[in-house]
Amino acid sequence: QPVASSLHHQVPAPIVEVEKELKYIEDVEVFEEINRLNATVQEQAKHQVELEKALMEANLSAQRFQIELEETQEQARKFELELHTVGEAIMTLEATNKELLQDRS
């Protein structure tokens, strides 16, 4: 019986080699998958940086546009005041012209 039990626990050398080879192949596949995932993560990180950069540029453009809009609105207010002043001056001139014409007659 001791002979039988010792034979039972011994694994033939070719099977041990095949198991080692399978383990090696499995380890290589896992390693390759890890590398693929790392590459994907790096690519996504690169895209995220590009998106963040684009977002910052868009925000800067929006801020510049906002400043330009405010400046344009301020110029429009000034123009409106000037137009109002010119309108008042025209009305004053018309009134003066009317008075002069009445004084003539």
Phi, psi and chi 1 to 4 in degrees:
 res  aa     phi    psi   chi1   chi2   chi3   chi4
   1 GLN       -  -38.0 -140.2  178.3   16.7      -
   2 PRO   -61.4  -33.1  -15.2   19.9      -      -
   3 VAL   -66.5  -43.0  172.8      -      -      -
   4 ALA   -64.5  -42.4      -      -      -      -
   5 SER   -69.6  -34.2   69.9      -      -      -
   6 SER   -71.3  -33.2   67.9      -      -      -
   7 LEU   -68.3  -36.4  -76.5  176.4      -      -
   8 HIS   -63.3  -35.5  179.3   69.8      -      -
   9 HIS   -84.8  -14.2  -70.0  -65.5      -      -
  10 GLN   -85.2  129.5  -70.7 -179.7  -14.7      -
  11 VAL  -101.4  131.9  178.4      -      -      -
  12 PRO   -57.6  143.1  -19.6   27.4      -      -
  13 ALA   -55.3  -44.3      -      -      -      -
  14 PRO   -58.7  -37.0  -22.8   31.2      -      -
  15 ILE   -67.4  -40.8  -67.5  177.2      -      -
  16 VAL   -60.3  -43.5  170.0      -      -      -
  17 GLU   -63.2  -42.7  -70.8  -56.6  -47.2      -
  18 VAL   -62.8  -42.3  167.8      -      -      -
  19 GLU   -63.1  -41.5  -73.7  177.3  -11.9      -
  20 LYS   -62.3  -43.3  -76.6 -177.1 -174.4  176.4
  21 GLU   -63.8  -43.0 -174.8   66.7   22.8      -
  22 LEU   -63.2  -42.1  -73.2  173.4      -      -
  23 LYS   -62.5  -42.3  178.4   71.2  174.5  134.0
  24 TYR   -62.4  -46.2  173.0   77.2      -      -
  25 ILE   -61.6  -42.9  -69.9  169.9      -      -
  26 GLU   -61.6  -44.0 -173.9  178.7  -74.9      -
  27 ASP   -62.7  -41.8  -70.8  -12.6      -      -
  28 VAL   -64.2  -43.2  167.6      -      -      -
  29 GLU   -63.2  -41.3  -71.9  173.4   -9.7      -
  30 VAL   -62.8  -44.8  167.5      -      -      -
  31 PHE   -60.5  -44.5 -178.8   73.3      -      -
  32 GLU   -63.9  -39.7  -72.0  172.6  -12.1      -
  33 GLU   -65.2  -41.2 -178.2   63.2   18.7      -
  34 ILE   -60.7  -43.6  -72.4  169.9      -      -
  35 ASN   -62.3  -41.4  -76.8  -19.4      -      -
  36 ARG   -62.7  -43.8  -81.5 -167.4  -65.9  -86.3
  37 LEU   -65.1  -41.4  -69.0  172.2      -      -
  38 ASN   -60.6  -42.7  -80.8  -22.7      -      -
  39 ALA   -62.5  -40.7      -      -      -      -
  40 THR   -64.1  -44.5  -59.1      -      -      -
  41 VAL   -61.8  -43.8  167.3      -      -      -
  42 GLN   -62.9  -41.1  -71.3  174.3   -7.2      -
  43 GLU   -64.0  -42.9 -168.2   65.5   26.5      -
  44 GLN   -65.4  -38.9  -71.9  174.4  -17.1      -
  45 ALA   -63.8  -40.7      -      -      -      -
  46 LYS   -62.2  -44.8 -175.9  176.6  155.5 -173.7
  47 HIS   -63.2  -39.1  -72.9  -51.5      -      -
  48 GLN   -62.8  -42.7 -177.0  175.7  -10.3      -
  49 VAL   -61.6  -43.4  167.0      -      -      -
  50 GLU   -62.3  -41.9  -69.2  169.3   -2.1      -
  51 LEU   -65.4  -41.6  -72.2  172.4      -      -
  52 GLU   -64.1  -39.6  -72.3  172.1   -5.0      -
  53 LYS   -63.1  -45.3 -177.2  179.6  174.8 -174.1
  54 ALA   -62.4  -39.2      -      -      -      -
  55 LEU   -64.6  -42.7 -178.7   59.9      -      -
  56 MET   -62.2  -42.7  -75.8  172.3   37.7      -
  57 GLU   -62.9  -40.8  -71.0  172.8   -0.1      -
  58 ALA   -64.2  -40.7      -      -      -      -
  59 ASN   -64.1  -42.0  -78.4  -25.5      -      -
  60 LEU   -63.1  -42.5  -74.5  174.4      -      -
  61 SER   -61.6  -42.5  -68.0      -      -      -
  62 ALA   -63.7  -40.4      -      -      -      -
  63 GLN   -65.4  -42.9  -71.5  172.0   -2.3      -
  64 ARG   -62.4  -43.2  -77.7 -166.6  -67.5  -90.6
  65 PHE   -61.1  -42.3  178.4   76.2      -      -
  66 GLN   -61.1  -44.0 -178.7   67.0   31.4      -
  67 ILE   -63.3  -45.6  -70.3  168.0      -      -
  68 GLU   -62.0  -39.9  -70.6  173.6    9.7      -
  69 LEU   -62.5  -45.0  178.9   62.3      -      -
  70 GLU   -63.5  -40.6  -70.8  169.2    3.4      -
  71 GLU   -64.1  -41.2  -70.5  171.1   -7.6      -
  72 THR   -64.8  -40.8  -58.0      -      -      -
  73 GLN   -63.7  -38.9  -71.9  171.6  -24.7      -
  74 GLU   -65.4  -42.6 -178.2   60.8   28.5      -
  75 GLN   -62.8  -39.1  -70.6  171.7  -11.1      -
  76 ALA   -64.2  -40.0      -      -      -      -
  77 ARG   -64.0  -43.2  -79.4 -169.3  -72.3  -85.1
  78 LYS   -63.3  -43.6  -73.3  178.8 -177.1  176.6
  79 PHE   -62.0  -40.6 -179.9   72.5      -      -
  80 GLU   -62.5  -42.1 -165.2  175.8  -16.8      -
  81 LEU   -63.6  -44.1  -74.6  172.9      -      -
  82 GLU   -62.5  -41.9  -70.6  172.7    7.7      -
  83 LEU   -61.8  -41.8 -165.2   58.1      -      -
  84 HIS   -63.2  -42.6 -177.6   69.6      -      -
  85 THR   -63.3  -43.8  -56.9      -      -      -
  86 VAL   -63.0  -41.4  167.9      -      -      -
  87 GLY   -59.9  -43.7      -      -      -      -
  88 GLU   -63.5  -41.2  -73.8  179.3  -17.3      -
  89 ALA   -63.1  -41.0      -      -      -      -
  90 ILE   -62.9  -43.4  -71.1  172.0      -      -
  91 MET   -63.4  -39.4  -73.2 -179.1    1.3      -
  92 THR   -65.0  -43.7  -57.6      -      -      -
  93 LEU   -63.3  -40.6  -74.2  171.6      -      -
  94 GLU   -63.2  -41.3  -74.6  175.9  -16.5      -
  95 ALA   -65.4  -43.0      -      -      -      -
  96 THR   -64.2  -43.2  -55.7      -      -      -
  97 ASN   -60.2  -42.2 -167.4   25.4      -      -
  98 LYS   -61.8  -43.6 -162.7  175.4 -166.0  179.0
  99 GLU   -63.5  -42.4  -72.7  173.7   14.7      -
 100 LEU   -62.9  -41.2  -71.0  171.3      -      -
 101 LEU   -65.5  -37.8  -73.4  173.4      -      -
 102 GLN   -69.3  -39.5  -76.4  177.5   -6.2      -
 103 ASP   -64.4  -33.1  -71.7  -13.5      -      -
 104 ARG   -66.5  -36.8  -88.7 -172.8  165.2  176.4
 105 SER   -89.2      -   45.6      -      -      -
